[in-house]
């Protein structure tokens, strides 16, 4: 199994001590032998003046170095659930170079049975070893965890602030010097909000001096357990109220496909008043196919856009699991030739948590099949959708006016997010349109969904076969597409008999020249989430959460380099560079 490329090296654990796991590579414990949770409460929560510091805050961000077993996250989560503001949102942003696997974390956390409920919820979303930030969201408690899985300085360089409190909980400085370097202290300062507090178990002289050199006011305090002393630090400046550009709203989401539904869910979780507008209603357009497959983007590269899209896939898979309309199951990818077979074998070695190469086919073991409209319905809940076609967004003295194609003002809002799929071409110059068709045939679907350029899966009691990709906006289902589907199935899946057509479906997809989504603000008060192509259900949920977090002043969800690869301005900037 590979340990380079897209994955972090896993933690190597020593379980020989009754007090809990030790990191074999560092010769240090993950938590205090006396009581790890009590240490969390004394060294981190109380040192950072929690819960008092978040009183009255709609948004609060805690940073951590050393996620480990997740015990600090659970201690913080429990305190937030018990004493957090009812209208607040807490982001916990952590760094971990050597992730534990789920079973090891579960074994370690059994020492605190009164945390078993929270531990079970954390473990249910436990991430893979993918490098970069992995996002876990718990909307019922207005709480999220983002684990930056990477070297500490690389991870901190990709974060954005401000952070309101820090838990410095890496292994001991004499055993893990990289976690306690001057560069780390300086970057923590750069990311800190005015008045941000730091708690740590160590009193090592170079840590105290390093924090002071970075600009923190540092003091020694009474230690926990056998440690006589520990450090607390404060970043200069008075405490301020964090505010994002949307405040409490209202926010208009234009488009009720998977992008719009994901935005509604993320905004609702943060208590933001939301208006949903779509001329066709929920699940119209490209998000309304009879069935679809959730599969990861297959690209052998450790690049910002690959990290971002794979993190988005994993996030979507966790979000959909157990929801009405989603069926967790492996999807088979057939190679078209020997060259692609060799590529798939390499990819499986590159992504062993996600892919298995059998010698003849690629098994995407973390994939799934879904029913788009049902899945969108679960995300929207009871959210009403106004049926209208938006033509303009006009600035007003205190916000924006949303105007329909008849010139009628639909609403006045604080912010607008465009998630209109193919309709985005009216608002953004770099959207390319392509028509896609599917057909559902009578017949018995294959036991497992299969893709090979085309794809086949179960759709109700029939077999769905798709899809065409034709540049432009012609989407009327036609006999030529049906004949093409039958020919493709006869060649690649000859054992699946197709009867008469039960349903034909077509829609227009929106993509970009580099086939990556666009995400971010396009002008004051107006943001966009689009250009998702045929991967909307895989990418929209995390990108929506990232956009809403940025708009509300929340913590980092994606790497800064990843956000830059998705910025709506990137195409204009490329043209400008070529022009010079």
NUDOVEX-56068 format. One record per residue (C-alpha): residue number from 1; x, z, y. Coordinates in Angstrom, 1 decimal. Layout:
BEGIN
(NUM,(X,Z,Y))
...
//
This chain:
BEGIN
(1,(0.0,0.0,0.0))
(2,(1.4,-1.0,3.4))
(3,(2.0,1.7,6.0))
(4,(3.0,-0.6,8.9))
(5,(1.1,-3.1,11.0))
(6,(-2.4,-2.0,11.9))
(7,(-2.4,1.3,10.1))
(8,(-0.8,4.6,10.9))
(9,(1.3,6.4,8.2))
(10,(-0.9,9.0,6.6))
(11,(-0.1,12.7,6.8))
(12,(2.0,14.2,3.9))
(13,(0.7,17.6,3.1))
(14,(1.9,20.7,1.3))
(15,(-0.9,22.9,-0.1))
(16,(1.3,25.5,-1.7))
(17,(0.4,28.2,0.8))
(18,(-3.0,30.0,0.6))
(19,(-3.2,30.0,4.5))
(20,(-3.8,26.2,4.6))
(21,(-2.0,22.9,4.7))
(22,(1.5,22.3,6.0))
(23,(3.0,19.0,7.2))
(24,(5.7,18.2,4.7))
(25,(7.6,15.9,7.2))
(26,(7.6,18.5,9.9))
(27,(7.8,21.8,8.0))
(28,(5.0,23.3,10.1))
(29,(1.4,24.5,9.7))
(30,(-1.7,22.9,11.0))
(31,(-3.2,26.2,12.2))
(32,(-2.4,29.9,12.4))
(33,(-2.2,31.8,9.1))
(34,(-4.0,34.7,10.8))
(35,(-7.1,32.7,11.8))
(36,(-6.9,29.1,13.0))
(37,(-10.3,29.2,14.7))
(38,(-9.5,32.4,16.6))
(39,(-6.3,30.8,17.7))
(40,(-8.2,27.8,19.0))
(41,(-10.5,30.1,21.0))
(42,(-7.7,32.1,22.5))
(43,(-4.9,29.6,23.1))
(44,(-7.1,26.6,24.1))
(45,(-10.7,27.4,25.0))
(46,(-10.0,30.6,27.0))
(47,(-6.8,29.3,28.5))
(48,(-8.7,26.3,29.9))
(49,(-11.4,28.7,31.2))
(50,(-14.1,27.3,29.0))
(51,(-17.1,27.4,29.1))
(52,(-17.0,28.4,32.8))
(53,(-15.0,25.3,33.9))
(54,(-17.7,22.9,32.8))
(55,(-20.6,24.7,34.5))
(56,(-22.8,22.3,36.5))
(57,(-20.8,19.3,35.3))
(58,(-22.5,16.1,34.1))
(59,(-19.2,14.9,32.6))
(60,(-16.2,16.8,31.3))
(61,(-13.1,15.5,29.5))
(62,(-10.8,17.5,27.3))
(63,(-7.5,15.9,26.1))
(64,(-5.5,17.1,23.1))
(65,(-2.1,16.3,21.5))
(66,(-2.4,16.8,17.8))
(67,(-5.8,16.2,16.2))
(68,(-4.7,17.3,12.8))
(69,(-7.6,18.7,10.7))
(70,(-10.0,18.5,13.6))
(71,(-10.3,22.3,13.9))
(72,(-9.9,22.4,17.7))
(73,(-12.5,19.7,18.0))
(74,(-15.0,21.8,16.0))
(75,(-14.2,24.9,18.0))
(76,(-14.8,23.0,21.2))
(77,(-17.9,21.3,19.9))
(78,(-19.4,24.6,18.8))
(79,(-18.8,26.1,22.3))
(80,(-20.2,23.1,24.0))
(81,(-23.3,23.1,21.8))
(82,(-23.9,26.8,22.5))
(83,(-22.9,26.9,26.2))
(84,(-22.6,23.4,27.6))
(85,(-24.8,22.2,30.5))
(86,(-28.1,20.7,29.1))
(87,(-27.6,17.5,31.1))
(88,(-23.8,17.2,30.5))
(89,(-21.6,15.0,28.4))
(90,(-18.3,16.1,26.8))
(91,(-15.5,13.7,25.8))
(92,(-12.7,15.0,23.6))
(93,(-9.8,12.6,23.6))
(94,(-7.0,13.4,21.1))
(95,(-3.8,11.9,19.8))
(96,(-2.7,11.8,16.2))
(97,(0.3,10.0,14.7))
(98,(-0.3,10.8,11.1))
(99,(-4.1,11.0,10.3))
(100,(-5.4,13.1,7.5))
(101,(-7.7,11.5,5.0))
(102,(-11.3,12.7,4.8))
(103,(-10.8,14.7,1.6))
(104,(-7.8,16.6,3.0))
(105,(-9.6,17.5,6.2))
(106,(-12.7,18.7,4.2))
(107,(-10.4,20.9,2.1))
(108,(-8.8,22.4,5.1))
(109,(-12.0,23.1,7.0))
(110,(-13.7,25.0,4.1))
(111,(-11.9,28.1,5.4))
(112,(-14.6,28.3,8.1))
(113,(-18.0,28.1,6.3))
(114,(-19.9,29.0,9.5))
(115,(-18.7,25.6,10.9))
(116,(-19.8,23.7,7.8))
(117,(-22.7,21.9,9.6))
(118,(-20.4,20.5,12.3))
(119,(-17.6,19.9,9.8))
(120,(-20.0,17.8,7.7))
(121,(-21.0,15.7,10.7))
(122,(-17.4,15.2,11.7))
(123,(-16.4,14.2,8.1))
(124,(-19.3,11.8,7.8))
(125,(-17.7,9.8,10.7))
(126,(-14.1,10.4,9.7))
(127,(-12.2,7.3,10.8))
(128,(-9.8,5.0,8.9))
(129,(-6.1,4.9,9.6))
(130,(-6.4,2.0,12.1))
(131,(-4.0,2.3,15.0))
(132,(-5.5,2.8,18.4))
(133,(-8.5,4.8,19.6))
(134,(-11.2,5.5,17.0))
(135,(-14.5,6.6,18.6))
(136,(-16.9,9.2,17.0))
(137,(-20.2,9.8,18.9))
(138,(-22.7,12.7,18.3))
(139,(-25.5,11.9,20.8))
(140,(-27.7,14.8,19.8))
(141,(-25.1,17.2,21.1))
(142,(-24.0,14.9,24.1))
(143,(-20.5,15.0,22.6))
(144,(-17.9,12.4,21.6))
(145,(-14.4,12.4,20.0))
(146,(-11.9,9.6,20.6))
(147,(-8.8,9.8,18.4))
(148,(-5.9,7.7,19.6))
(149,(-4.0,7.1,16.4))
(150,(-0.5,6.2,17.5))
(151,(2.9,7.5,18.7))
(152,(2.2,10.0,21.5))
(153,(3.8,8.2,24.4))
(154,(2.2,4.9,23.3))
(155,(-1.2,6.5,23.1))
(156,(-1.0,8.3,26.5))
(157,(0.2,5.1,28.1))
(158,(-3.1,3.4,27.0))
(159,(-5.4,6.2,28.2))
(160,(-7.1,6.5,31.5))
(161,(-7.9,9.7,33.4))
(162,(-9.0,11.9,34.8))
(163,(-8.8,14.6,32.2))
(164,(-10.1,18.1,33.0))
(165,(-8.3,20.2,30.4))
(166,(-5.5,19.8,27.9))
(167,(-4.8,21.3,24.5))
(168,(-1.1,20.9,23.6))
(169,(-1.2,21.5,19.9))
(170,(1.5,19.3,18.3))
(171,(3.8,20.7,15.7))
(172,(6.5,23.2,17.0))
(173,(8.8,21.7,19.7))
(174,(11.9,22.2,17.6))
(175,(10.3,20.2,14.7))
(176,(8.5,17.5,16.7))
(177,(10.4,16.8,19.8))
(178,(8.6,13.5,20.6))
(179,(5.4,15.4,21.3))
(180,(7.1,17.6,23.9))
(181,(9.2,15.1,25.9))
(182,(9.4,15.0,29.7))
(183,(7.8,11.6,29.5))
(184,(4.8,13.2,27.8))
(185,(4.5,15.9,30.4))
(186,(4.8,13.4,33.2))
(187,(2.0,11.3,31.8))
(188,(-0.2,14.3,31.2))
(189,(0.1,15.1,34.9))
(190,(-0.7,11.5,35.9))
(191,(-3.9,11.7,33.8))
(192,(-5.0,15.1,35.0))
(193,(-7.9,15.8,37.4))
(194,(-7.3,18.2,40.3))
(195,(-7.3,21.7,38.9))
(196,(-6.9,20.6,35.3))
(197,(-5.8,23.4,33.0))
(198,(-3.4,23.3,30.1))
(199,(-3.2,25.6,27.1))
(200,(-0.5,25.7,24.4))
(201,(0.8,28.1,21.8))
(202,(4.5,27.7,22.7))
(203,(6.7,29.3,25.3))
(204,(9.8,27.2,24.6))
(205,(11.9,27.1,27.7))
(206,(12.1,23.3,28.0))
(207,(8.3,23.0,27.6))
(208,(7.8,25.4,30.5))
(209,(10.4,23.6,32.6))
(210,(9.1,20.2,31.6))
(211,(5.5,21.0,32.6))
(212,(6.8,22.5,35.9))
(213,(8.9,19.4,36.6))
(214,(5.8,17.2,36.0))
(215,(4.1,19.1,38.7))
(216,(2.1,21.9,36.9))
(217,(2.0,25.5,37.9))
(218,(3.1,27.3,34.7))
(219,(2.7,31.0,33.7))
(220,(3.2,33.0,30.5))
(221,(0.3,34.8,28.9))
(222,(-0.1,37.1,26.0))
(223,(0.2,35.2,22.7))
(224,(-2.0,35.0,19.7))
(225,(-1.3,36.8,16.4))
(226,(2.4,37.2,15.7))
(227,(3.3,35.2,18.8))
(228,(4.1,37.5,21.7))
(229,(3.6,34.9,24.4))
(230,(2.1,31.5,25.1))
(231,(1.9,29.1,28.1))
(232,(-0.9,28.2,30.5))
(233,(-0.6,25.6,33.3))
(234,(-2.7,24.2,36.1))
(235,(-2.5,20.9,37.8))
(236,(-2.6,21.3,41.6))
(237,(-5.7,20.7,43.6))
(238,(-9.2,22.1,43.8))
(239,(-11.8,21.4,41.1))
(240,(-14.0,18.5,41.9))
(241,(-17.2,17.1,40.5))
(242,(-16.5,14.0,38.5))
(243,(-18.8,11.2,39.3))
(244,(-19.1,7.7,38.0))
(245,(-20.5,4.6,39.8))
(246,(-24.0,4.9,38.3))
(247,(-24.7,8.6,38.9))
(248,(-28.0,9.5,37.3))
(249,(-29.2,5.9,37.6))
(250,(-31.5,4.1,37.4))
(251,(-29.6,1.3,35.6))
(252,(-31.2,-2.1,34.8))
(253,(-30.1,-3.6,31.5))
(254,(-30.9,-7.3,31.5))
(255,(-31.3,-8.5,27.9))
(256,(-32.8,-6.8,24.8))
(257,(-30.6,-8.2,22.0))
(258,(-28.0,-6.1,20.2))
(259,(-25.9,-5.8,23.4))
(260,(-28.8,-4.6,25.5))
(261,(-30.0,-2.2,22.7))
(262,(-26.5,-0.8,22.4))
(263,(-26.4,-0.2,26.2))
(264,(-29.8,1.5,26.2))
(265,(-28.6,3.8,23.5))
(266,(-25.4,4.7,25.2))
(267,(-27.1,5.3,28.6))
(268,(-29.9,7.3,27.0))
(269,(-27.4,9.6,25.3))
(270,(-25.9,10.4,28.7))
(271,(-29.3,11.0,30.3))
(272,(-29.2,7.9,32.6))
(273,(-32.5,6.5,33.6))
(274,(-32.7,3.0,32.3))
(275,(-34.9,-0.1,32.8))
(276,(-34.8,-2.8,30.1))
(277,(-35.8,-6.4,31.0))
(278,(-35.9,-9.5,28.8))
(279,(-38.2,-12.5,29.0))
(280,(-38.4,-12.8,25.2))
(281,(-38.6,-9.1,24.3))
(282,(-36.4,-7.1,21.9))
(283,(-34.5,-9.1,19.3))
(284,(-35.2,-12.5,20.8))
(285,(-32.5,-15.2,21.0))
(286,(-29.4,-15.0,19.0))
(287,(-30.1,-11.4,17.9))
(288,(-33.3,-12.3,16.1))
(289,(-32.1,-14.0,12.9))
(290,(-33.8,-13.1,9.6))
(291,(-30.6,-11.5,8.3))
(292,(-26.9,-11.1,9.1))
(293,(-23.6,-9.9,7.7))
(294,(-21.4,-7.2,9.3))
(295,(-17.8,-8.2,8.5))
(296,(-14.5,-7.5,10.2))
(297,(-12.6,-10.1,12.2))
(298,(-9.7,-11.3,10.0))
(299,(-6.5,-11.6,12.0))
(300,(-3.1,-10.5,10.9))
(301,(-1.7,-9.2,14.2))
(302,(-1.2,-5.8,15.9))
(303,(-2.4,-7.0,19.3))
(304,(-4.7,-5.3,21.8))
(305,(-7.7,-7.5,21.1))
(306,(-7.3,-7.0,17.4))
(307,(-7.2,-3.2,17.7))
(308,(-10.2,-3.3,20.0))
(309,(-12.4,-5.6,17.8))
(310,(-11.5,-3.7,14.6))
(311,(-12.2,-0.4,16.2))
(312,(-15.5,-1.9,17.3))
(313,(-16.3,-3.0,13.8))
(314,(-15.6,0.4,12.3))
(315,(-17.7,2.1,15.0))
(316,(-20.6,-0.3,14.3))
(317,(-20.4,0.4,10.6))
(318,(-20.5,4.2,11.2))
(319,(-23.4,3.8,13.7))
(320,(-25.6,1.7,11.4))
(321,(-24.9,3.6,8.2))
(322,(-28.2,5.1,7.0))
(323,(-30.4,3.4,9.7))
(324,(-33.4,1.3,8.9))
(325,(-32.4,-2.3,8.5))
(326,(-28.8,-1.8,7.4))
(327,(-27.5,-2.1,3.9))
(328,(-24.0,-1.0,3.2))
(329,(-22.4,-3.3,0.7))
(330,(-19.3,-5.3,0.1))
(331,(-19.2,-9.0,1.2))
(332,(-17.2,-11.6,-0.7))
(333,(-15.1,-14.1,1.2))
(334,(-14.1,-17.2,-0.8))
(335,(-10.9,-19.0,0.2))
(336,(-11.3,-22.7,1.0))
(337,(-7.9,-23.6,-0.4))
(338,(-4.6,-22.1,-1.7))
(339,(-3.3,-21.7,1.8))
(340,(-6.2,-19.5,2.8))
(341,(-6.0,-17.6,-0.6))
(342,(-2.4,-16.7,0.3))
(343,(-3.6,-15.6,3.8))
(344,(-6.3,-13.4,2.3))
(345,(-3.8,-11.8,-0.1))
(346,(-1.6,-10.9,2.9))
(347,(-4.6,-9.6,4.9))
(348,(-5.6,-7.4,2.1))
(349,(-2.1,-5.8,2.0))
(350,(-2.3,-5.5,5.8))
(351,(-5.7,-3.8,5.8))
(352,(-6.0,-1.9,2.5))
(353,(-8.8,0.4,3.7))
(354,(-11.0,-2.6,4.6))
(355,(-10.1,-5.4,2.2))
(356,(-9.3,-6.0,-1.5))
(357,(-7.9,-9.3,-2.9))
(358,(-8.8,-9.8,-6.5))
(359,(-6.7,-12.9,-7.0))
(360,(-9.6,-15.3,-6.5))
(361,(-11.7,-13.8,-3.7))
(362,(-11.5,-11.3,-0.8))
(363,(-13.7,-8.3,-1.0))
(364,(-14.6,-6.9,2.4))
(365,(-15.4,-3.5,1.0))
(366,(-16.5,-1.9,4.3))
(367,(-19.0,-4.5,5.2))
(368,(-22.8,-4.7,5.2))
(369,(-25.9,-6.8,5.4))
(370,(-28.5,-6.1,8.1))
(371,(-31.9,-7.1,9.3))
(372,(-31.4,-7.7,13.1))
(373,(-34.8,-6.9,14.5))
(374,(-35.2,-3.7,12.5))
(375,(-31.7,-2.5,13.5))
(376,(-32.3,-3.3,17.2))
(377,(-35.6,-1.4,17.0))
(378,(-33.9,1.7,15.7))
(379,(-31.4,1.6,18.6))
(380,(-34.1,1.1,21.2))
(381,(-36.4,3.8,19.8))
(382,(-39.5,4.0,22.1))
(383,(-37.8,2.2,25.0))
(384,(-40.2,-0.2,26.7))
(385,(-39.1,-3.7,27.7))
(386,(-40.3,-5.5,30.7))
(387,(-41.0,-9.2,30.0))
(388,(-39.5,-11.1,32.8))
(389,(-36.8,-13.7,33.5))
(390,(-34.2,-12.4,36.0))
(391,(-32.9,-15.0,38.5))
(392,(-31.1,-13.0,41.1))
(393,(-29.5,-9.7,41.8))
(394,(-29.6,-9.0,45.6))
(395,(-27.7,-6.1,47.3))
(396,(-29.9,-3.6,49.3))
(397,(-29.0,-0.8,51.7))
(398,(-28.7,1.7,48.8))
(399,(-28.5,-0.3,45.6))
(400,(-29.5,-3.6,44.1))
(401,(-32.8,-5.5,43.8))
(402,(-33.6,-7.3,40.6))
(403,(-35.6,-10.5,41.4))
(404,(-37.4,-12.8,38.8))
(405,(-37.6,-16.6,38.7))
(406,(-40.7,-16.5,40.8))
(407,(-39.0,-14.6,43.6))
(408,(-40.8,-11.3,42.8))
(409,(-38.8,-8.1,43.1))
(410,(-38.9,-6.4,39.7))
(411,(-37.0,-3.2,40.5))
(412,(-34.5,-1.5,42.7))
(413,(-31.6,0.2,40.8))
(414,(-28.2,1.7,41.3))
(415,(-26.5,-0.6,38.8))
(416,(-27.2,-3.8,36.8))
(417,(-25.7,-4.6,33.4))
(418,(-26.0,-8.2,32.3))
(419,(-26.4,-8.5,28.5))
(420,(-28.4,-11.7,28.4))
(421,(-26.5,-13.6,25.7))
(422,(-26.8,-17.4,26.3))
(423,(-28.5,-16.6,29.7))
(424,(-25.1,-15.3,30.9))
(425,(-24.1,-18.9,31.7))
(426,(-26.2,-18.7,34.8))
(427,(-24.2,-15.7,36.1))
(428,(-20.6,-16.4,34.7))
(429,(-18.6,-19.6,34.8))
(430,(-16.7,-19.1,31.5))
(431,(-19.5,-18.9,29.0))
(432,(-19.7,-21.6,26.4))
(433,(-22.9,-22.3,24.5))
(434,(-23.3,-23.4,20.9))
(435,(-26.4,-23.8,18.8))
(436,(-26.7,-22.2,15.4))
(437,(-29.2,-22.7,12.7))
(438,(-30.1,-20.8,9.5))
(439,(-32.6,-21.4,6.7))
(440,(-34.2,-19.1,4.2))
(441,(-35.0,-20.6,0.8))
(442,(-37.1,-19.6,-2.1))
(443,(-34.8,-18.3,-4.8))
(444,(-32.8,-15.4,-6.2))
(445,(-30.0,-14.3,-3.8))
(446,(-26.5,-13.7,-5.2))
(447,(-25.8,-10.1,-6.2))
(448,(-23.4,-9.7,-3.3))
(449,(-23.4,-11.5,0.0))
(450,(-20.9,-14.3,0.1))
(451,(-19.2,-16.2,2.9))
(452,(-16.8,-19.1,2.9))
(453,(-17.4,-20.8,6.3))
(454,(-21.0,-20.8,5.5))
(455,(-22.6,-17.7,4.1))
(456,(-25.4,-16.7,1.7))
(457,(-27.3,-13.4,1.5))
(458,(-30.6,-11.8,0.7))
(459,(-33.3,-12.2,3.3))
(460,(-36.6,-10.5,2.1))
(461,(-37.4,-12.1,-1.2))
(462,(-35.4,-15.3,-0.5))
(463,(-31.9,-16.6,0.1))
(464,(-30.6,-17.0,3.6))
(465,(-27.9,-19.7,4.1))
(466,(-26.1,-20.3,7.4))
(467,(-24.9,-21.2,9.8))
(468,(-24.3,-24.3,11.9))
(469,(-22.1,-24.2,15.0))
(470,(-22.9,-27.1,17.3))
(471,(-21.6,-27.2,20.9))
(472,(-24.5,-27.2,23.4))
(473,(-28.0,-26.0,23.5))
(474,(-29.9,-28.1,20.9))
(475,(-31.4,-25.5,18.5))
(476,(-34.4,-27.2,17.0))
(477,(-34.2,-26.6,13.2))
(478,(-33.8,-30.0,11.5))
(479,(-33.6,-31.6,8.1))
(480,(-29.9,-32.4,8.5))
(481,(-29.0,-28.7,8.7))
(482,(-31.1,-28.0,5.6))
(483,(-29.4,-30.7,3.7))
(484,(-26.0,-29.4,4.8))
(485,(-26.9,-25.9,3.5))
(486,(-28.0,-27.2,0.1))
(487,(-24.8,-29.3,-0.2))
(488,(-22.6,-26.3,0.8))
(489,(-24.3,-24.0,-1.7))
(490,(-24.0,-26.6,-4.5))
(491,(-20.3,-26.8,-3.9))
(492,(-19.4,-23.2,-3.4))
(493,(-22.2,-21.2,-5.2))
(494,(-23.6,-23.7,-7.8))
(495,(-25.1,-20.8,-9.8))
(496,(-27.6,-20.0,-7.0))
(497,(-30.6,-22.3,-7.2))
(498,(-32.4,-23.0,-3.9))
(499,(-36.1,-23.7,-3.8))
(500,(-38.3,-24.9,-0.9))
(501,(-37.5,-23.7,2.6))
(502,(-39.5,-20.6,3.6))
(503,(-38.2,-20.3,7.1))
(504,(-36.0,-22.1,9.6))
(505,(-34.4,-20.4,12.5))
(506,(-32.2,-21.4,15.4))
(507,(-30.8,-19.9,18.6))
(508,(-28.1,-20.5,21.2))
(509,(-25.0,-18.3,21.1))
(510,(-22.8,-17.4,24.0))
(511,(-19.0,-17.4,23.5))
(512,(-15.9,-17.6,25.7))
(513,(-12.9,-20.0,25.6))
(514,(-10.7,-17.4,23.8))
(515,(-13.6,-16.3,21.5))
(516,(-13.4,-12.7,22.8))
(517,(-16.2,-10.8,24.5))
(518,(-16.3,-10.2,28.2))
(519,(-16.7,-6.6,29.3))
(520,(-16.6,-4.9,32.7))
(521,(-17.7,-5.1,36.4))
(522,(-18.0,-8.5,37.9))
(523,(-18.9,-7.3,41.4))
(524,(-19.9,-4.1,43.0))
(525,(-22.9,-2.7,41.1))
(526,(-23.0,-5.4,38.5))
(527,(-21.4,-5.3,35.1))
(528,(-21.5,-7.6,32.1))
(529,(-21.3,-7.3,28.3))
(530,(-21.5,-10.7,26.7))
(531,(-19.7,-13.7,25.1))
(532,(-20.1,-12.0,21.8))
(533,(-20.6,-15.3,19.8))
(534,(-21.6,-14.6,16.3))
(535,(-20.2,-11.1,16.2))
(536,(-22.6,-9.3,18.5))
(537,(-23.7,-6.7,15.9))
(538,(-20.0,-5.9,15.0))
(539,(-18.7,-5.6,18.6))
(540,(-21.6,-4.7,20.9))
(541,(-22.1,-0.9,20.1))
(542,(-18.5,0.2,20.9))
(543,(-18.1,-2.1,23.9))
(544,(-21.4,-0.8,25.3))
(545,(-20.2,2.8,24.8))
(546,(-16.9,1.9,26.5))
(547,(-18.7,0.4,29.5))
(548,(-21.1,3.2,29.9))
(549,(-18.3,5.8,29.6))
(550,(-16.4,4.0,32.4))
(551,(-19.5,3.8,34.6))
(552,(-20.3,7.5,34.2))
(553,(-16.7,8.8,34.7))
(554,(-16.2,9.6,31.0))
(555,(-13.2,9.6,28.9))
(556,(-11.2,6.7,27.5))
(557,(-12.9,4.7,24.6))
(558,(-10.6,1.7,24.3))
(559,(-7.0,1.2,25.1))
(560,(-6.3,-0.1,28.6))
(561,(-4.5,-3.2,27.2))
(562,(-7.6,-3.9,25.1))
(563,(-9.9,-3.6,28.1))
(564,(-7.7,-6.1,30.0))
(565,(-8.0,-8.6,27.2))
(566,(-11.8,-8.4,27.6))
(567,(-12.0,-8.3,31.4))
(568,(-14.5,-10.9,32.9))
(569,(-11.9,-12.0,35.4))
(570,(-9.2,-13.0,32.9))
(571,(-10.1,-16.7,32.9))
(572,(-10.1,-17.0,36.7))
(573,(-6.8,-15.2,36.7))
(574,(-5.3,-17.6,34.1))
(575,(-6.5,-20.6,36.1))
(576,(-5.0,-19.1,39.3))
(577,(-1.6,-18.6,37.5))
(578,(-1.6,-22.2,36.3))
(579,(-2.5,-23.4,39.7))
(580,(0.5,-21.7,41.2))
//
